[in-house]
Amino acid sequence: MCNCTATEKIDDTRVRVTRFDFAPGQATGWHVHGFDYVITALTDCHMRLELPGGVVTLVTVPAGECYRRDKGVEHNVINAGSLPMSFVEVELK
């Protein structure tokens, strides 16, 4: 269950663009990505990534940086920082 704020910006036949805003400690909830996607950090993002099998990874994505992942990624993303964090996710349909 997502307790962060997810704001859909575009959803058409080619892409879905969503802005995610997290207060400290807020999470996306467990989910599996159905599309390849790109994340662009709007703020410094100090993420705690909970992965299947109990694996936990801490990742920092500086503001303005981006990364991409293939469909099928399963995780829960948590704001592990002391400040709000925001990023934009572009899913490639």
Secondary structure as the mmCIF struct_conf table of DSSP 4:
data_model
#
loop_
_struct_conf.conf_type_id
_struct_conf.id
_struct_conf.beg_label_comp_id
_struct_conf.beg_label_asym_id
_struct_conf.beg_label_seq_id
_struct_conf.end_label_comp_id
_struct_conf.end_label_asym_id
_struct_conf.end_label_seq_id
BEND BEND1 CYS A 4 CYS A 4
STRN STRN1 THR A 5 ASP A 11
BEND BEND2 ASP A 12 ARG A 14
STRN STRN2 VAL A 15 PHE A 22
TURN_TY1_P TURN_TY1_P1 PRO A 24 GLY A 25
STRN STRN3 ALA A 27 ALA A 27
BEND BEND3 TRP A 30 TRP A 30
STRN STRN4 HIS A 31 VAL A 32
BEND BEND4 GLY A 34 PHE A 35
STRN STRN5 ASP A 36 ALA A 41
BEND BEND5 LEU A 42 THR A 43
STRN STRN6 CYS A 45 GLU A 50
HELX_RH_3T_P HELX_RH_3T_P1 PRO A 52 GLY A 54
STRN STRN7 VAL A 56 VAL A 61
TURN_TY1_P TURN_TY1_P2 ALA A 63 GLY A 64
STRN STRN8 CYS A 66 ARG A 69
TURN_TY1_P TURN_TY1_P3 LYS A 71 GLY A 72
STRN STRN9 GLU A 74 ASN A 79
BEND BEND6 GLY A 81 LEU A 83
STRN STRN10 MET A 85 LEU A 92
#
